Structures are given as structure tokens and as C-alpha cells.
Amino acid sequence: MKLYIGNKNYSSWSMRPWVLLKALDIPFEEVMLRFDFSEGSAFYRTLAAITPVAKVPVLVDDDGFAVWDTLAIAEYLADRHPELAVWPRDRLERARARSLCAEMHAGFGTLRSLCPMNIEAFFPEIGARLMAENAKLRTDLARIDAIFSSAVGPFLFGAFGAVDAYFAPVVMRITRFGLPLSPAAAAYVASVQQAPGVAAWVADALTEQDFVADDEPYRTQR
């Protein structure tokens, strides 16, 4: 199968299925497309031929069947590989993990907009200012802290699964902006950063050196 992704430094959506596939040891071919959302770009033309939304990530199975959106990809992998722990085995834990993914999928808008994923950059001084100025960001972080603090063992439900892959980009945002966490939440963040798939994605992002101006709102504020 092929996974179409955007720049690893910036693409939080692409990071989720990539690190999940790595964690589950599912073989796949990576197809990285440089971010360029203009209608005539190679990025747009390639994706428009595969999916009507023309966005990353897109998983294309070996029979040519395309699945887009990170939640849909996780569910497709769970259906295709029932022997693997994409979701927790326990019914109630599985429902809770899906609820957390859906919460991440639809929420935390302030964190997303104010603290974009930019793995190679560190903005702790900007993070401190944003936390002091923005009550909604503090509310987002408090909820995330509560989620991370509920981890059972190193990950949210013991073993690295879809829900941890879903929050991996949030870990990148928190660490790059130096946002404060409780000790329990910080321990979860450390575990996610050490997960092999996450560490591999970060290593690739750090060597990418392909900067996209639209994804660098704080570059001139350093």
C-alpha cells in the first residue's frame, strides 16, 4: 500500500497514519508531496487524481482503493488487520479511545491555530506569551493535560495505538512551544517522543530543510 503525505516538518495530519503504520509494523510505501495548495501544482494534481478532497494523508491499498482522512485510515487498518491492536481490545476502552480521537479531530481549535506543528523550530518564549494572553489556549491545554495524565503505562491504553498516533502531533506542538504540563502528562509526552515511529518521523522532519512560508507564522518573531 502507499501513503501519500505532506512535508513531515509541518503535516500533523500526515504524521498520524504514518506513525501508526510504523508502530504496527505494516509495510507501506511513502509518497511525500511538497505542500503547494495552488490548483495547478503537482501536489494538487496528484491528489486530485486519487481523492476528491485533494488533501493529505491518503492511503491507497494494493488494489488501488483509496482511503482519506486520518480516522477513516485508522478504521480501515483495523478492519484490514484485525490481528493488530489498532484500537484497544476491551470494548469500553475501544469506545473511549475512539471518543478521544474524535475529540482531537473536531476540537482544540485554539491550540491548532496558535501553535502550528513545526518540528524543527522551538518557540518557548512565544508559547509563554500565548499562554499568558489566551484563556482558550489554557483551556485546551488543561483538557489535553487531563487526557495525557490518564495514560495506562507509557501510552494511553498500554500499547501504542491509533489514539496515541492521533495525539503525536499535539506532543510536537506542546514541546516546540514549551507549553507547561503536569508531571503525569509530561511522562506521557516523553513516552510518545521515544516511540520508534514518532522518533523516525521527527528525525526525517529535522533533515527535511524544506521551509514553506505559509507554515512559518513565527519565523520572523524568533
Helices and strands as residue ranges (DSSP letters): E 2-5, H 12-23, E 29-32, H 42-48, E 58-60, E 66-68, H 70-80, H 91-106, H 109-114, H 124-133, H 135-149, H 162-176, H 183-194, H 196-208, G 213-215, G 219-221
